[in-house]
Amino acid sequence: MWTVRLEGGPRRVNLAVVAVDDKICSFGGHCTGEDYTNRTPIDVHTLDTVPLRWTPLQTESNRDVVPFKRYGHTIVFYADCVYLWGGRDDNGPYSTLYSFGTYTKMRTRPKVFSEVPWPRDGHSACVIGKRMFVFGGL
């Protein structure tokens, strides 16, 4: 049985979503009429699946560790952290990796010790073992 639409959630396309425990986290995405040329921090909404309630996640002001608005990116969950990679805004695609500790609430830009894939959006990603794999995209 389908549930009636919930109020307060994001209205986006090309967003990235990940399940963490009993919550579903929505990161960014495209919304007609929004400005994607400036470096506004990405919006994050959390759906608590028990009371079925959306809440926005407050964003830090440190622009070095908070990704800016984008769409077409991917999110994976590994070892109590959410990792965001890729995506684009009106300036083009990106290849920066960001992480968010689900328990610590700490945001970082992890150092990558291998060759980083070319910037892209519209790709998919998954974690197998201890590795994040990126597939396709432009």
The first five atom37 places (N, CA, C, CB, O) and aatype in JSON, in Angstrom:
{
  "aatype": [12, 17, 16, 19, 1, 10, 6, 7, 7, 14, 1, 1, 19, 2, 10, 0, 19, 19, 0, 19, 3, 3, 11, 9, 4, 15, 13, 7, 7, 8, 4, 16, 7, 6, 3, 18, 16, 2, 1, 16, 14, 9, 3, 19, 8, 16, 10, 3, 16, 19, 14, 10, 1, 17, 16, 14, 10, 5, 16, 6, 15, 2, 1, 3, 19, 19, 14, 13, 11, 1, 18, 7, 8, 16, 9, 19, 13, 18, 0, 3, 4, 19, 18, 10, 17, 7, 7, 1, 3, 3, 2, 7, 14, 18, 15, 16, 10, 18, 15, 13, 7, 16, 18, 16, 11, 12, 1, 16, 1, 14, 11, 19, 13, 15, 6, 19, 14, 17, 14, 1, 3, 7, 8, 15, 0, 4, 19, 9, 7, 11, 1, 12, 13, 19, 13, 7, 7, 10],
  "atom_mask": [
    [1, 1, 1, 1, 1],
    [1, 1, 1, 1, 1],
    [1, 1, 1, 1, 1],
    [1, 1, 1, 1, 1],
    [1, 1, 1, 1, 1],
    [1, 1, 1, 1, 1],
    [1, 1, 1, 1, 1],
    [1, 1, 1, 0, 1],
    [1, 1, 1, 0, 1],
    [1, 1, 1, 1, 1],
    [1, 1, 1, 1, 1],
    [1, 1, 1, 1, 1],
    [1, 1, 1, 1, 1],
    [1, 1, 1, 1, 1],
    [1, 1, 1, 1, 1],
    [1, 1, 1, 1, 1],
    [1, 1, 1, 1, 1],
    [1, 1, 1, 1, 1],
    [1, 1, 1, 1, 1],
    [1, 1, 1, 1, 1],
    [1, 1, 1, 1, 1],
    [1, 1, 1, 1, 1],
    [1, 1, 1, 1, 1],
    [1, 1, 1, 1, 1],
    [1, 1, 1, 1, 1],
    [1, 1, 1, 1, 1],
    [1, 1, 1, 1, 1],
    [1, 1, 1, 0, 1],
    [1, 1, 1, 0, 1],
    [1, 1, 1, 1, 1],
    [1, 1, 1, 1, 1],
    [1, 1, 1, 1, 1],
    [1, 1, 1, 0, 1],
    [1, 1, 1, 1, 1],
    [1, 1, 1, 1, 1],
    [1, 1, 1, 1, 1],
    [1, 1, 1, 1, 1],
    [1, 1, 1, 1, 1],
    [1, 1, 1, 1, 1],
    [1, 1, 1, 1, 1],
    [1, 1, 1, 1, 1],
    [1, 1, 1, 1, 1],
    [1, 1, 1, 1, 1],
    [1, 1, 1, 1, 1],
    [1, 1, 1, 1, 1],
    [1, 1, 1, 1, 1],
    [1, 1, 1, 1, 1],
    [1, 1, 1, 1, 1],
    [1, 1, 1, 1, 1],
    [1, 1, 1, 1, 1],
    [1, 1, 1, 1, 1],
    [1, 1, 1, 1, 1],
    [1, 1, 1, 1, 1],
    [1, 1, 1, 1, 1],
    [1, 1, 1, 1, 1],
    [1, 1, 1, 1, 1],
    [1, 1, 1, 1, 1],
    [1, 1, 1, 1, 1],
    [1, 1, 1, 1, 1],
    [1, 1, 1, 1, 1],
    [1, 1, 1, 1, 1],
    [1, 1, 1, 1, 1],
    [1, 1, 1, 1, 1],
    [1, 1, 1, 1, 1],
    [1, 1, 1, 1, 1],
    [1, 1, 1, 1, 1],
    [1, 1, 1, 1, 1],
    [1, 1, 1, 1, 1],
    [1, 1, 1, 1, 1],
    [1, 1, 1, 1, 1],
    [1, 1, 1, 1, 1],
    [1, 1, 1, 0, 1],
    [1, 1, 1, 1, 1],
    [1, 1, 1, 1, 1],
    [1, 1, 1, 1, 1],
    [1, 1, 1, 1, 1],
    [1, 1, 1, 1, 1],
    [1, 1, 1, 1, 1],
    [1, 1, 1, 1, 1],
    [1, 1, 1, 1, 1],
    [1, 1, 1, 1, 1],
    [1, 1, 1, 1, 1],
    [1, 1, 1, 1, 1],
    [1, 1, 1, 1, 1],
    [1, 1, 1, 1, 1],
    [1, 1, 1, 0, 1],
    [1, 1, 1, 0, 1],
    [1, 1, 1, 1, 1],
    [1, 1, 1, 1, 1],
    [1, 1, 1, 1, 1],
    [1, 1, 1, 1, 1],
    [1, 1, 1, 0, 1],
    [1, 1, 1, 1, 1],
    [1, 1, 1, 1, 1],
    [1, 1, 1, 1, 1],
    [1, 1, 1, 1, 1],
    [1, 1, 1, 1, 1],
    [1, 1, 1, 1, 1],
    [1, 1, 1, 1, 1],
    [1, 1, 1, 1, 1],
    [1, 1, 1, 0, 1],
    [1, 1, 1, 1, 1],
    [1, 1, 1, 1, 1],
    [1, 1, 1, 1, 1],
    [1, 1, 1, 1, 1],
    [1, 1, 1, 1, 1],
    [1, 1, 1, 1, 1],
    [1, 1, 1, 1, 1],
    [1, 1, 1, 1, 1],
    [1, 1, 1, 1, 1],
    [1, 1, 1, 1, 1],
    [1, 1, 1, 1, 1],
    [1, 1, 1, 1, 1],
    [1, 1, 1, 1, 1],
    [1, 1, 1, 1, 1],
    [1, 1, 1, 1, 1],
    [1, 1, 1, 1, 1],
    [1, 1, 1, 1, 1],
    [1, 1, 1, 1, 1],
    [1, 1, 1, 1, 1],
    [1, 1, 1, 1, 1],
    [1, 1, 1, 0, 1],
    [1, 1, 1, 1, 1],
    [1, 1, 1, 1, 1],
    [1, 1, 1, 1, 1],
    [1, 1, 1, 1, 1],
    [1, 1, 1, 1, 1],
    [1, 1, 1, 1, 1],
    [1, 1, 1, 0, 1],
    [1, 1, 1, 1, 1],
    [1, 1, 1, 1, 1],
    [1, 1, 1, 1, 1],
    [1, 1, 1, 1, 1],
    [1, 1, 1, 1, 1],
    [1, 1, 1, 1, 1],
    [1, 1, 1, 0, 1],
    [1, 1, 1, 0, 1],
    [1, 1, 1, 1, 1]
  ],
  "atom_positions": [
    [[0.84, -1.16, 0.0], [0.0, 0.0, 0.0], [0.89, 1.24, 0.0], [-0.96, -0.01, 1.21], [1.86, 1.32, 0.76]],
    [[0.57, 2.2, -0.84], [1.31, 3.44, -0.91], [0.87, 4.4, 0.19], [1.13, 4.09, -2.29], [-0.28, 4.37, 0.63]],
    [[1.81, 5.24, 0.63], [1.52, 6.24, 1.65], [1.28, 7.59, 0.97], [2.67, 6.34, 2.68], [1.92, 7.91, -0.03]],
    [[0.37, 8.36, 1.52], [0.09, 9.7, 1.01], [1.35, 10.55, 1.13], [-1.09, 10.34, 1.77], [2.12, 10.4, 2.08]],
    [[1.56, 11.46, 0.18], [2.73, 12.33, 0.17], [2.91, 13.03, 1.51], [2.6, 13.37, -0.94], [1.95, 13.49, 2.13]],
    [[4.16, 13.1, 1.95], [4.49, 13.75, 3.22], [4.9, 15.19, 2.96], [5.61, 12.99, 3.96], [5.55, 15.47, 1.96]],
    [[4.54, 16.09, 3.83], [4.91, 17.49, 3.7], [6.31, 17.72, 4.26], [3.89, 18.39, 4.42], [6.76, 17.0, 5.15]],
    [[6.99, 18.74, 3.72], [8.27, 19.18, 4.27], [9.49, 18.57, 3.62], [0.0, 0.0, 0.0], [10.61, 18.97, 3.94]],
    [[9.32, 17.64, 2.72], [10.46, 17.01, 2.07], [10.94, 17.82, 0.88], [0.0, 0.0, 0.0], [10.28, 18.77, 0.46]],
    [[12.08, 17.44, 0.32], [12.63, 18.16, -0.82], [11.83, 17.88, -2.09], [14.1, 17.77, -1.03], [11.28, 16.8, -2.27]],
    [[11.78, 18.87, -2.97], [11.16, 18.7, -4.29], [12.28, 18.85, -5.3], [9.98, 19.76, -4.55], [12.61, 19.96, -5.72]],
    [[12.85, 17.74, -5.67], [14.06, 17.73, -6.49], [14.02, 16.6, -7.51], [15.29, 17.61, -5.61], [13.3, 15.62, -7.36]],
    [[14.84, 16.77, -8.57], [15.17, 15.69, -9.49], [16.68, 15.56, -9.48], [14.61, 15.96, -10.95], [17.38, 16.48, -9.07]],
    [[17.18, 14.43, -9.92], [18.63, 14.16, -9.98], [19.3, 14.35, -8.62], [19.29, 15.06, -11.01], [20.44, 14.81, -8.55]],
    [[18.6, 13.99, -7.55], [19.15, 14.05, -6.21], [19.81, 12.71, -5.88], [18.04, 14.39, -5.17], [19.72, 11.76, -6.66]],
    [[20.47, 12.64, -4.75], [21.06, 11.39, -4.28], [20.47, 11.06, -2.92], [22.63, 11.49, -4.2], [20.3, 11.94, -2.08]],
    [[20.15, 9.79, -2.72], [19.48, 9.35, -1.5], [20.21, 8.13, -0.94], [17.99, 9.02, -1.77], [20.68, 7.28, -1.7]],
    [[20.3, 8.05, 0.39], [20.92, 6.9, 1.04], [20.15, 6.59, 2.32], [22.43, 7.18, 1.34], [19.69, 7.5, 3.01]],
    [[20.03, 5.3, 2.62], [19.38, 4.87, 3.87], [20.45, 4.65, 4.93], [18.55, 3.57, 3.65], [21.46, 3.98, 4.68]],
    [[20.23, 5.22, 6.11], [21.13, 5.06, 7.25], [20.27, 4.72, 8.45], [21.99, 6.37, 7.5], [19.5, 5.55, 8.94]],
    [[20.39, 3.48, 8.93], [19.55, 3.0, 10.02], [18.07, 3.17, 9.65], [19.87, 3.74, 11.35], [17.64, 2.67, 8.61]],
    [[17.29, 3.88, 10.47], [15.87, 4.05, 10.18], [15.57, 5.41, 9.54], [15.05, 3.89, 11.45], [14.44, 5.89, 9.6]],
    [[16.59, 6.01, 8.94], [16.42, 7.3, 8.28], [16.81, 7.21, 6.81], [17.26, 8.39, 8.99], [17.65, 6.4, 6.42]],
    [[16.19, 8.04, 6.01], [16.53, 8.16, 4.59], [16.99, 9.59, 4.38], [15.31, 7.79, 3.65], [16.25, 10.54, 4.66]],
    [[18.21, 9.75, 3.88], [18.8, 11.08, 3.71], [18.83, 11.45, 2.24], [20.23, 11.12, 4.31], [19.29, 10.68, 1.4]],
    [[18.35, 12.64, 1.93], [18.28, 13.18, 0.58], [19.27, 14.33, 0.46], [16.84, 13.64, 0.22], [19.22, 15.27, 1.26]],
    [[20.17, 14.27, -0.52], [21.21, 15.28, -0.71], [21.02, 15.99, -2.04], [22.61, 14.64, -0.63], [21.05, 15.36, -3.1]],
    [[20.82, 17.31, -1.98], [20.81, 18.14, -3.18], [19.75, 17.79, -4.2], [0.0, 0.0, 0.0], [18.62, 17.44, -3.86]],
    [[20.15, 17.89, -5.46], [19.24, 17.68, -6.57], [18.88, 19.0, -7.23], [0.0, 0.0, 0.0], [19.22, 20.07, -6.72]],
    [[18.2, 18.92, -8.36], [17.86, 20.11, -9.14], [16.41, 20.51, -8.9], [18.09, 19.86, -10.63], [15.52, 19.66, -8.85]],
    [[16.2, 21.8, -8.75], [14.85, 22.35, -8.59], [14.76, 23.57, -9.5], [14.54, 22.73, -7.08], [15.57, 24.49, -9.39]],
    [[13.79, 23.58, -10.4], [13.62, 24.69, -11.33], [13.52, 26.02, -10.58], [12.38, 24.48, -12.21], [12.8, 26.14, -9.6]],
    [[14.25, 27.0, -11.08], [14.21, 28.33, -10.49], [15.29, 28.61, -9.47], [0.0, 0.0, 0.0], [15.46, 29.75, -9.05]],
    [[16.04, 27.58, -9.05], [17.13, 27.81, -8.09], [18.41, 28.17, -8.83], [17.35, 26.57, -7.2], [18.61, 27.76, -9.98]],
    [[19.27, 28.93, -8.18], [20.53, 29.36, -8.76], [21.62, 28.34, -8.44], [20.94, 30.77, -8.23], [21.92, 28.07, -7.28]],
    [[22.2, 27.77, -9.5], [23.27, 26.78, -9.32], [24.62, 27.32, -9.77], [22.94, 25.5, -10.09], [25.54, 26.55, -10.04]],
    [[24.74, 28.65, -9.87], [26.03, 29.24, -10.25], [26.82, 29.7, -9.04], [25.81, 30.4, -11.19], [28.04, 29.84, -9.13]],
    [[26.16, 29.95, -7.92], [26.89, 30.38, -6.73], [27.23, 29.16, -5.86], [26.08, 31.42, -5.91], [26.74, 28.06, -6.13]],
    [[28.02, 29.34, -4.87], [28.49, 28.24, -4.03], [27.69, 28.13, -2.74], [29.98, 28.42, -3.71], [28.26, 28.18, -1.65]],
    [[26.38, 27.98, -2.86], [25.51, 27.79, -1.7], [25.64, 26.36, -1.2], [24.03, 28.12, -2.05], [25.64, 25.44, -2.02]],
    [[25.74, 26.12, 0.11], [25.86, 24.75, 0.62], [24.69, 23.87, 0.19], [25.96, 24.76, 2.14], [23.55, 24.33, 0.09]],
    [[24.99, 22.61, -0.07], [23.98, 21.65, -0.49], [22.93, 21.48, 0.61], [24.63, 20.29, -0.83], [23.24, 21.53, 1.8]],
    [[21.69, 21.28, 0.19], [20.64, 21.05, 1.18], [20.49, 19.55, 1.42], [19.29, 21.67, 0.71], [20.57, 18.74, 0.5]],
    [[20.29, 19.21, 2.68], [20.14, 17.81, 3.09], [18.85, 17.7, 3.9], [21.38, 17.3, 3.91], [18.63, 18.47, 4.84]],
    [[18.01, 16.74, 3.54], [16.78, 16.48, 4.28], [16.8, 15.04, 4.75], [15.51, 16.76, 3.4], [17.28, 14.15, 4.04]],
    [[16.28, 14.8, 5.94], [16.23, 13.46, 6.51], [14.78, 13.06, 6.75], [17.04, 13.39, 7.82], [14.02, 13.79, 7.38]],
    [[14.43, 11.88, 6.25], [13.1, 11.31, 6.52], [13.26, 10.27, 7.61], [12.46, 10.7, 5.22], [13.89, 9.23, 7.39]],
    [[12.69, 10.54, 8.77], [12.67, 9.55, 9.85], [11.52, 8.61, 9.53], [12.5, 10.23, 11.28], [10.36, 9.03, 9.49]],
    [[11.82, 7.34, 9.29], [10.8, 6.4, 8.81], [9.84, 5.92, 9.88], [11.48, 5.22, 8.19], [8.83, 5.29, 9.56]],
    [[10.13, 6.2, 11.14], [9.21, 5.77, 12.19], [8.01, 6.72, 12.3], [9.94, 5.68, 13.55], [6.87, 6.26, 12.19]],
    [[8.22, 8.04, 12.51], [7.04, 8.91, 12.51], [6.7, 9.45, 11.11], [7.26, 10.08, 13.46], [5.73, 10.18, 10.95]],
    [[7.52, 9.07, 10.09], [7.35, 9.59, 8.73], [7.34, 11.11, 8.71], [6.05, 9.05, 8.11], [6.37, 11.75, 8.31]],
    [[8.47, 11.68, 9.17], [8.6, 13.13, 9.25], [9.91, 13.58, 8.61], [8.53, 13.6, 10.72], [10.98, 13.03, 8.9]],
    [[9.83, 14.58, 7.72], [11.0, 15.17, 7.09], [11.56, 16.28, 7.97], [10.66, 15.71, 5.69], [10.8, 17.06, 8.54]],
    [[12.88, 16.36, 8.08], [13.53, 17.48, 8.75], [14.76, 17.87, 7.96], [13.89, 17.13, 10.23], [15.49, 17.0, 7.48]],
    [[15.02, 19.18, 7.82], [16.25, 19.61, 7.16], [17.43, 19.42, 8.1], [16.14, 21.08, 6.7], [17.32, 19.64, 9.3]],
    [[18.57, 19.03, 7.54], [19.79, 18.89, 8.32], [20.55, 20.2, 8.23], [20.67, 17.68, 7.82], [20.81, 20.7, 7.13]],
    [[20.92, 20.76, 9.36], [21.64, 22.02, 9.37], [23.02, 21.82, 8.78], [21.73, 22.59, 10.8], [23.68, 20.81, 9.01]],
    [[23.47, 22.81, 8.01], [24.74, 22.74, 7.31], [25.76, 23.63, 7.99], [24.58, 23.15, 5.84], [25.45, 24.75, 8.41]],
    [[26.98, 23.14, 8.1], [28.07, 23.94, 8.65], [28.39, 25.08, 7.7], [29.33, 23.07, 8.89], [28.03, 25.04, 6.52]],
    [[29.06, 26.1, 8.2], [29.42, 27.23, 7.36], [30.8, 27.08, 6.74], [29.37, 28.51, 8.17], [31.18, 27.89, 5.89]],
    [[31.57, 26.07, 7.13], [32.91, 25.86, 6.58], [32.82, 25.32, 5.16], [33.73, 24.9, 7.48], [32.59, 24.13, 4.96]],
    [[32.99, 26.18, 4.18], [32.83, 25.81, 2.78], [33.89, 24.82, 2.29], [32.86, 27.05, 1.92], [33.71, 24.21, 1.24]],
    [[34.98, 24.65, 3.03], [36.0, 23.69, 2.62], [35.54, 22.25, 2.79], [37.27, 23.91, 3.41], [36.03, 21.37, 2.08]],
    [[34.62, 22.0, 3.71], [34.2, 20.62, 3.98], [32.73, 20.36, 3.67], [34.46, 20.29, 5.41], [32.27, 19.23, 3.8]],
    [[31.98, 21.39, 3.25], [30.57, 21.22, 2.91], [30.41, 21.35, 1.4], [29.67, 22.26, 3.66], [30.77, 22.38, 0.84]],
    [[29.88, 20.33, 0.74], [29.67, 20.46, -0.7], [28.61, 21.52, -1.01], [29.26, 19.1, -1.32], [27.69, 21.73, -0.22]],
    [[28.75, 22.17, -2.15], [27.77, 23.16, -2.55], [26.68, 22.49, -3.38], [28.43, 24.3, -3.34], [26.81, 21.34, -3.79]],
    [[25.59, 23.24, -3.63], [24.44, 22.71, -4.36], [24.88, 22.06, -5.66], [23.41, 23.82, -4.64], [25.72, 22.59, -6.39]],
    [[24.29, 20.91, -5.94], [24.6, 20.18, -7.15], [23.51, 19.17, -7.44], [25.96, 19.48, -7.04], [22.61, 18.95, -6.62]],
    [[23.6, 18.55, -8.59], [22.67, 17.5, -8.99], [23.44, 16.48, -9.83], [21.45, 18.08, -9.77], [24.51, 16.79, -10.36]],
    [[22.89, 15.28, -9.95], [23.55, 14.23, -10.71], [24.71, 13.58, -9.99], [0.0, 0.0, 0.0], [25.5, 12.88, -10.62]],
    [[24.85, 13.78, -8.69], [25.94, 13.23, -7.88], [25.51, 11.87, -7.32], [26.32, 14.21, -6.73], [24.37, 11.44, -7.49]],
    [[26.44, 11.2, -6.64], [26.11, 9.94, -5.98], [26.47, 10.02, -4.5], [26.84, 8.76, -6.65], [27.32, 10.81, -4.08]],
    [[25.79, 9.17, -3.74], [26.0, 9.04, -2.3], [26.13, 7.55, -1.99], [24.83, 9.7, -1.47], [25.35, 6.74, -2.48]],
    [[27.12, 7.2, -1.18], [27.22, 5.83, -0.67], [27.41, 5.89, 0.84], [28.4, 5.04, -1.36], [27.83, 6.92, 1.38]],
    [[27.1, 4.8, 1.51], [27.25, 4.71, 2.96], [28.25, 3.6, 3.25], [25.88, 4.43, 3.66], [28.12, 2.48, 2.76]],
    [[29.27, 3.93, 4.08], [30.28, 2.95, 4.46], [30.86, 3.34, 5.82], [31.4, 2.84, 3.38], [31.23, 4.5, 6.03]],
    [[30.95, 2.39, 6.73], [31.61, 2.57, 8.04], [31.15, 3.84, 8.75], [33.13, 2.6, 7.85], [31.97, 4.66, 9.16]],
    [[29.83, 3.98, 8.91], [29.23, 5.1, 9.63], [29.45, 6.46, 8.98], [29.77, 5.14, 11.02], [29.28, 7.5, 9.63]],
    [[29.83, 6.48, 7.7], [30.0, 7.74, 6.97], [29.23, 7.7, 5.66], [31.49, 8.02, 6.71], [29.11, 6.65, 5.02]],
    [[28.71, 8.85, 5.28], [28.1, 9.04, 3.98], [29.13, 9.74, 3.11], [26.75, 9.86, 4.08], [29.71, 10.75, 3.52]],
    [[29.37, 9.22, 1.9], [30.32, 9.8, 0.97], [29.59, 10.34, -0.25], [31.38, 8.77, 0.54], [28.78, 9.63, -0.85]],
    [[29.85, 11.59, -0.6], [29.26, 12.24, -1.77], [30.36, 12.47, -2.78], [28.56, 13.58, -1.38], [31.43, 12.97, -2.45]],
    [[30.08, 12.1, -4.05], [31.07, 12.31, -5.1], [30.39, 12.77, -6.38], [31.88, 11.02, -5.35], [29.28, 12.35, -6.72]],
    [[31.1, 13.65, -7.1], [30.67, 14.06, -8.43], [29.5, 15.0, -8.43], [0.0, 0.0, 0.0], [29.26, 15.74, -7.48]],
    [[28.76, 14.95, -9.53], [27.64, 15.84, -9.73], [28.07, 17.1, -10.46], [0.0, 0.0, 0.0], [29.23, 17.26, -10.82]],
    [[27.11, 17.98, -10.67], [27.39, 19.2, -11.42], [26.51, 20.33, -10.93], [27.19, 18.98, -12.92], [25.52, 20.13, -10.23]],
    [[26.89, 21.54, -11.33], [26.04, 22.71, -11.2], [26.11, 23.41, -12.55], [26.47, 23.65, -10.0], [26.57, 22.82, -13.52]],
    [[25.69, 24.67, -12.63], [25.7, 25.37, -13.91], [27.1, 25.68, -14.41], [24.91, 26.65, -13.8], [27.27, 26.09, -15.56]],
    [[28.12, 25.49, -13.57], [29.51, 25.72, -13.97], [30.17, 24.48, -14.54], [30.31, 26.22, -12.79], [31.26, 24.58, -15.11]],
    [[29.55, 23.31, -14.41], [30.12, 22.08, -14.95], [30.17, 20.97, -13.92], [0.0, 0.0, 0.0], [29.69, 21.13, -12.81]],
    [[30.77, 19.81, -14.3], [30.84, 18.66, -13.4], [32.01, 18.76, -12.42], [30.96, 17.37, -14.21], [32.95, 19.54, -12.63]],
    [[31.94, 17.96, -11.34], [32.96, 17.98, -10.29], [33.42, 16.57, -9.94], [32.41, 18.67, -9.04], [32.74, 15.58, -10.22]],
    [[34.6, 16.5, -9.32], [35.15, 15.19, -8.91], [35.65, 15.2, -7.47], [36.28, 14.79, -9.84], [36.5, 14.38, -7.12]],
    [[35.15, 16.09, -6.66], [35.57, 16.19, -5.26], [34.79, 15.19, -4.41], [35.38, 17.62, -4.73], [33.59, 15.01, -4.6]],
    [[35.49, 14.54, -3.49], [34.87, 13.6, -2.55], [34.66, 14.31, -1.21], [35.75, 12.32, -2.38], [35.55, 14.97, -0.69]],
    [[33.46, 14.15, -0.67], [33.12, 14.69, 0.65], [32.61, 13.56, 1.53], [32.04, 15.83, 0.53], [32.08, 12.57, 1.02]],
    [[32.77, 13.69, 2.85], [32.22, 12.69, 3.76], [31.48, 13.38, 4.91], [33.34, 11.76, 4.32], [31.76, 14.53, 5.26]],
    [[30.53, 12.64, 5.47], [29.75, 13.12, 6.61], [29.59, 11.97, 7.58], [28.37, 13.68, 6.16], [29.0, 10.94, 7.23]],
    [[30.1, 12.13, 8.8], [29.97, 11.1, 9.83], [28.57, 11.09, 10.4], [0.0, 0.0, 0.0], [28.13, 12.1, 10.96]],
    [[27.87, 9.99, 10.27], [26.47, 9.95, 10.69], [26.31, 10.02, 12.21], [25.81, 8.69, 10.18], [25.26, 10.46, 12.69]],
    [[27.3, 9.63, 12.96], [27.23, 9.72, 14.43], [27.99, 10.93, 14.96], [27.78, 8.44, 15.07], [27.54, 11.58, 15.9]],
    [[29.14, 11.22, 14.35], [29.95, 12.34, 14.82], [29.45, 13.68, 14.29], [31.39, 12.14, 14.4], [29.75, 14.72, 14.87]],
    [[28.69, 13.65, 13.19], [28.2, 14.86, 12.49], [29.35, 15.7, 11.95], [27.35, 15.71, 13.44], [29.17, 16.88, 11.66]],
    [[30.53, 15.09, 11.79], [31.7, 15.78, 11.25], [31.72, 15.65, 9.73], [33.01, 15.2, 11.86], [31.43, 14.59, 9.18]],
    [[32.05, 16.75, 9.07], [32.19, 16.76, 7.61], [33.66, 16.91, 7.27], [31.34, 17.91, 6.96], [34.39, 17.65, 7.93]],
    [[34.09, 16.21, 6.23], [35.48, 16.3, 5.78], [35.55, 16.2, 4.26], [36.34, 15.2, 6.44], [34.58, 15.82, 3.6]],
    [[36.71, 16.54, 3.74], [37.06, 16.24, 2.35], [38.21, 15.24, 2.44], [37.46, 17.56, 1.52], [39.37, 15.64, 2.54]],
    [[37.89, 13.94, 2.4], [38.93, 12.93, 2.58], [40.0, 13.01, 1.49], [38.32, 11.54, 2.59], [39.72, 13.32, 0.33]],
    [[41.23, 12.73, 1.89], [42.33, 12.67, 0.92], [42.22, 11.35, 0.17], [43.73, 12.81, 1.63], [42.09, 10.29, 0.78]],
    [[42.29, 11.42, -1.15], [42.19, 10.24, -2.0], [43.6, 9.83, -2.4], [41.29, 10.51, -3.26], [44.38, 10.66, -2.87]],
    [[43.93, 8.56, -2.22], [45.28, 8.08, -2.47], [45.41, 7.29, -3.77], [45.74, 7.22, -1.33], [46.33, 6.48, -3.91]],
    [[44.53, 7.52, -4.7], [44.61, 6.85, -5.99], [44.13, 7.84, -7.05], [43.77, 5.53, -6.03], [43.79, 8.98, -6.74]],
    [[44.11, 7.39, -8.29], [43.66, 8.25, -9.37], [42.16, 8.52, -9.22], [43.97, 7.62, -10.75], [41.37, 7.58, -9.07]],
    [[41.78, 9.77, -9.27], [40.38, 10.16, -9.13], [39.72, 10.13, -10.51], [40.24, 11.59, -8.48], [40.3, 10.63, -11.47]],
    [[38.52, 9.54, -10.62], [37.84, 9.54, -11.92], [37.6, 10.97, -12.42], [36.5, 8.78, -11.82], [37.54, 11.91, -11.62]],
    [[37.46, 11.12, -13.72], [37.16, 12.42, -14.31], [35.86, 12.96, -13.73], [37.07, 12.32, -15.85], [34.98, 12.18, -13.37]],
    [[35.73, 14.29, -13.63], [34.48, 14.88, -13.15], [33.3, 14.41, -14.0], [34.56, 16.43, -13.17], [33.43, 14.27, -15.22]],
    [[32.18, 14.15, -13.35], [31.01, 13.67, -14.1], [29.74, 13.81, -13.28], [31.2, 12.22, -14.52], [29.76, 14.04, -12.07]],
    [[28.62, 13.65, -13.98], [27.32, 13.57, -13.33], [26.52, 12.5, -14.04], [26.58, 14.94, -13.34], [26.89, 12.05, -15.12]],
    [[25.41, 12.1, -13.44], [24.57, 11.07, -14.04], [25.15, 9.67, -13.93], [0.0, 0.0, 0.0], [24.69, 8.77, -14.62]],
    [[26.13, 9.48, -13.08], [26.76, 8.18, -12.88], [26.05, 7.42, -11.76], [28.27, 8.35, -12.55], [25.09, 7.93, -11.17]],
    [[26.51, 6.23, -11.49], [26.05, 5.49, -10.32], [27.28, 5.06, -9.54], [25.18, 4.25, -10.73], [28.39, 5.06, -10.06]],
    [[27.08, 4.7, -8.28], [28.2, 4.28, -7.43], [27.7, 3.28, -6.41], [28.84, 5.5, -6.73], [26.53, 3.26, -6.04]],
    [[28.63, 2.43, -5.96], [28.31, 1.48, -4.9], [29.59, 1.18, -4.13], [27.69, 0.18, -5.49], [30.69, 1.51, -4.57]],
    [[29.43, 0.54, -2.99], [30.56, 0.1, -2.18], [30.59, -1.41, -2.22], [30.47, 0.63, -0.72], [29.59, -2.08, -1.97]],
    [[31.77, -1.96, -2.53], [32.01, -3.39, -2.46], [33.26, -3.57, -1.61], [32.17, -4.04, -3.9], [34.33, -3.08, -1.96]],
    [[33.11, -4.26, -0.49], [34.24, -4.38, 0.43], [34.56, -3.02, 1.01], [0.0, 0.0, 0.0], [33.71, -2.38, 1.63]],
    [[35.8, -2.57, 0.81], [36.23, -1.26, 1.32], [36.39, -0.24, 0.2], [37.54, -1.4, 2.08], [37.01, 0.8, 0.4]],
    [[35.84, -0.53, -0.98], [36.04, 0.35, -2.13], [34.74, 0.91, -2.68], [36.77, -0.39, -3.23], [33.7, 0.24, -2.68]],
    [[34.82, 2.15, -3.14], [33.69, 2.79, -3.81], [33.94, 2.68, -5.31], [33.53, 4.3, -3.37], [35.0, 3.07, -5.8]],
    [[32.97, 2.15, -6.03], [33.06, 2.01, -7.48], [32.11, 3.01, -8.13], [32.72, 0.56, -7.92], [30.97, 3.16, -7.72]],
    [[32.6, 3.69, -9.17], [31.82, 4.67, -9.92], [31.62, 4.12, -11.32], [32.52, 6.08, -9.95], [32.57, 3.68, -11.97]],
    [[30.37, 4.15, -11.8], [30.02, 3.61, -13.11], [29.4, 4.69, -13.99], [29.06, 2.42, -12.96], [28.49, 5.39, -13.56]],
    [[29.89, 4.81, -15.22], [29.26, 5.65, -16.23], [29.27, 7.13, -15.92], [0.0, 0.0, 0.0], [30.16, 7.64, -15.24]],
    [[28.25, 7.81, -16.42], [28.13, 9.25, -16.26], [28.8, 10.0, -17.4], [0.0, 0.0, 0.0], [29.47, 9.4, -18.24]],
    [[28.61, 11.29, -17.41], [29.2, 12.16, -18.44], [29.97, 13.29, -17.8], [28.13, 12.73, -19.38], [30.54, 14.12, -18.5]]
  ]
}
